[in-house]
Amino acid sequence: MTSKRLLIVTDFPHIGGAERVVLQTVSHIDRSRFSPIVIAPREEKFSRELRRRHAEVELLDLEKLKRDCRLVFPVLLTLSRLIKIIKRERIDIIHANSLWTLKFSTIASIMSGRPLVAMIHAYPKIHSRLKRFVHILTRRFCYARASSVVAVSQALRVALIEDKAPSEKTIVIPNGLSPEWFAEPVSSPKGEAKTILTVGRLHPGKGQQVFLKAAAIVKESLPNTRFVVAGNEYKTSLEELGFRHTLDSLVQELGISDSVEFTGYVSDLRALYDRTSIVVLASFEETFGLVALEAMARGRLVIASRIPGVTELVKDGQTGLLFEPGDHEDLARQICRALSDEELATRLSGAATDSVRGEYILTNTLKRLEEAYAGALGQD
């Protein structure tokens, strides 16, 4: 059987959760069945990492059109280039990796006659009546065109169906991790000095400000505790830089600069988790919570916001601890509770690893994704 040419269309040049899923996909997909090519916006960490993993890359900046989408010429030019890539590379199937790329991929699918699978990683949003009208004309049409609409969690599936994605073809394929993530986890660091970690793009929605405010409270009773913030701030077409400066000012204001480390982007997250006692996910919104899954696979206690998507992974008092979103005092209480009760922390982290070991293995994720591709191609 000839390997089918798979085009994965992305729109973010840096490495976030959705991009890490793509990196795992191109690294571990069955290339005897599907040969992946990835559309990346421009030459950045993401495209370089794709090439390092021997994936074919085409540069086409869909991300900048978020700012220029009202200008007809740039949109038409980009669509023309996308269709040329599809024809030149003899693409068999298109995979749109976001709601934004789904719009362009749908038109390209129609004009090229190639089937389309949509994999969505973020909740759909409509902020005004005008955008609601535009949505009726675009996203609903895009959902209908796709052979499958893949949500990464049950919470996201519900949101997509409410957004008018057809329920009969909107399926859940949760993110998975490659086998090395489930290798025997390293024991949590011993001693009085504990490290609390949060991982994610520096952005108000990820809750690093909540994490730091909680850190100031924890430090009062447990002064030896260290706090690590991993992740970069990225300039996009719709957002300017400045949040890192806000966080730096907050650290100074709280008087905890001697206890907080900003690492920037970390490529070897497994090693970072293994040096950590507790991993905090303080987001206000997550469709899945890949950081929580990674930490649980490495045997680390996760303390997370009580939000849809994350609560499918982290069960309060069973596989981790939850706190109310944005409530830094509640987060501080949960951190102190875990640090003062080693037996509780060990029990929860062990249960967490057991709960994700079977269900969230990457081979299962890719098998189901490959089935979605095969269905779109009319294969058994």
Buried (B, 14 or more C-beta within 10 A) or exposed (E): EEEBBBBBBBBBBBBBBBBBBBBBBBBBBEEEBBBBBBBBBEEBBBBEBBEEBEBBBBBBBBBBBEEBBEEEEBBEEBBEBBBBBBEEBEBBBBBBBBBBBBBBBBBBBEBBEBBBBBBBBBBBEBEEEEEEEEBEEBBBBBBEBBBBBBBBBEBBBBBBBEBBBBEEBBBBBBBBBBEEBBEEBBEBEEEEEBBBBBBBBBBEEBBBBBBBBBBBBBBEEBEEBBBBBBBBBBEBBEEEEEBBEBBEEBBEEBEBEEBBEBEEEBEEBBEBBBEBBBBBBBBBBBBBBBBBBBBBBBBBBBBBBBBBBBBBBBBBEEBBBBBEBBBBEBBBBBBBEBBEEEEBBBBBBBBBBEBBBEEBBBEBBBEBBBBBBBBBBEEE
